[in-house]
Amino acid sequence: MPTQARAAAAEPDDIREQLVKVATQLFLTRGYARVSVRDLAAACGLTTGVIYNRFRGKVELLVAALEQRIDTDLESGRRHASAAEINRSATETGLLEAELSRQAEAYPDRAALRALLVEGAVAARRDAKTRSQLRTEHLDHLRWWKEIYRGWQRGQKIDPTVDIEAVMMLLWSAELGLGVLEAYGIEPPRPAAWRRAIERVFRSLRKI
């Protein structure tokens, strides 16, 4: 079956998933600024009209690509967990350290996410609309993470005087910083060393 016929036969959700997947690949290999909606259409065997029926522009595809990678790489599909589930998980001893240790050591697996974040940061500096949409998407995740971190602070022996939101932002800034170093071609620390550093940070937050 020709590419166009296969695309026409696909379900709308399948087309959206295909667009996000291809957009992610092109943004990573060519750079966000060098990819046009026409490029995306050609790569998917679709018309630009099909793309605009699902996304208002290229920036929405970037937002969707980031949303998907963050959900997969950092949130393990738990983005829509209820407040009760979050509070319940906060009482599990050592959950915070275990989760952060796992994520810290697995940072090489998030190279694509960090590269997309860097592409988004560059695009945001150049265009106010892009900055606005990426800011909204980013703040949405940060609010959810803040709720989880505060739940962990309430449920475990983390010093209540610690500004847990500042700690969260520090860790996220470290992740973003790794993306910048990688863009410069600078080798990040070994995963085990990175994990130990994160663990040391959180041991220092324990209530004495």
N, C-alpha and C positions, 0 to 999 in steps of 0.2 A: 504494500500500500504506500503511495507517495506520502512524503512528510506532511504536506498540507492536509491531506485527507485524514491522516492519523490524528493531527491536531484538532481537526473539526469534529472527529468522533470522540475525542476525550471529554470527560466530565469537566465542568468549570473549575472545581477544586483541583483536579489534576493539572489543568493548564496553569493555575496560579502557582501550584507547587513547582511545576516545571520552570516557570518564569523566575521564581525566586532562586532556584538552584542554578540556572544558567546565569542570572544576574550576579550571583555570588562568585561564580567562576570567572566571569569576565571582569568584574571589579577587582578581583585579586590578581589576575594575570595582566590586565591592561592598565588598571587604575581607573577609578570612578570617573574622573574628568574626561578620559579618552573613550568612554563607552556612551553611545547614543541609544535612544529608543529604537532607532532603525537597526542598529547593530544587534540589539536584543531580539528584535523581531526576526531578523535573518537567521540568527543562531538557533532560534526555536522553530523556524519554519512557520511563523505566524505573520499576520499583518499588524501594523502599528495600531490599527483600530481595535483589535482583540486585546492588546496590552492596555490601551487607554480605557477599555471597558472595565478593567479590574484595578488599574492603578492610575492616579491622576498625573503621574509623571515619574521620572527616573528616581527622584528622591524618595518616593514612597516604596520603590523597590529596594533601595538601600536600607530604609527603616525596617522593611520586612525581612531582609537578609540578616540584619543585626539582631532583630527580635528572635529569629529562628536559631541563630548561633548562640545567643545568650541563654535561651531556654534549654538548648541541648547541652551546651558546654558547662554551664554554671548552675542552672536551676533544676536539671534532671526532670524536666516536665512538671515540676511542682508549682508552677507560677500561680495557679489558681487554688492553692490550698487554703482552707478556711482558717480564720483566726483561731478557732478552737484547736485545729490540728497543729498550728504553729505553737500555741501555748503548751499543748500536750508534749510536743517534741522537745520543748525547752527544759522540761524536767528530767530528761534523760542524761545521766551523769556522763560527762566527757563528750557529749555530742558535738558541741561547738569546736573543740580542739580536733576531734576526729574528722569532722567535715572539712575544716580549713586545712588540715594536714593533707587530706586526700586531694583537695583542689590545688594546694600548693605544689605537691609533687607531680601532679598531672599537667602542670602549666605548658609543657611542650605541645600537648594536644590542642591547646587553644590558640595556636599561632595564627590560624585563619581568622578567628574572631578579632584578635588584636590588630591584624592587618586591616580588617574592615573598619575598626574603630579609628585607626590612623587616617584612612581614606575619608571617613566621615568628618574627622576634625579638620582636615584640609578643606574639604568642600564647605563646611560650616563657616570657615573664616572668609570665604569668598562670596557667600550668598546668604542673605538674611532669611529667606524662606527655608532653605535647607537647615540653617542653624535652628530655626524655630521648631521644625518638625523633629530634628534629632534631639533637641533639648527636651521636648515633651516626652519622647520615647525613653530617654535616659532617666529623667526624673521619675517616671512611672516605675522603673526597676529599682531605683534608689529608695523610693518610698517603701516598697515591699521589703527590700533587704533591711531597711532600718527597723521595720516592725519585727523581723526575725531576730535581729541582733539585740533589740531591746527585750524580746522574749527570753533570749538566752541569758541576758544580764539579770532578769528577774528570777529565772528558774535555776541558775547556777551561782557559784560563789565568785562572781565577778564583782569587784569593788563598785558599789553603787555611785561613788563619786567620779568614776571614770566617764568621760563623755564618749559613750559607745558609738554615737553617730560619727564623731571625729575619727574613731578607730576604723569604722567601716569605710569612710572616705580615704583614709590612709592606705588601707589594703587595696581598694579599687584604683587609687592613684598609682600604686606599685604595679598593678596589672597593666594599666595604660602605659606606664613608663617602660615596661618590658617591650611593649609594642613599638615605642619610639626607638629604643636601642636596636631592636631587630631590623627596623627600617634603615638604620644607619649601618647595618651589617656587624653590629657588636654582639658578641656571644654572651648570652645571659648566664647566670650561675647554674651549676649542676642542679638537677631537680631535688636531690637529697639535701643539698646545702640550702636551697631555697625553702624547703619544708622545715628544716631545723630553725631557720631564722624566724619564720612565721610562728612556730611553736614557742620560741623564746619570747616573742612579743606577747603572746597570750598568757604565758605563765606569769609574766610581770603584772598582769591585770587581776590576778587572783586576789580575793579578799583575804587578808591575813587574820 
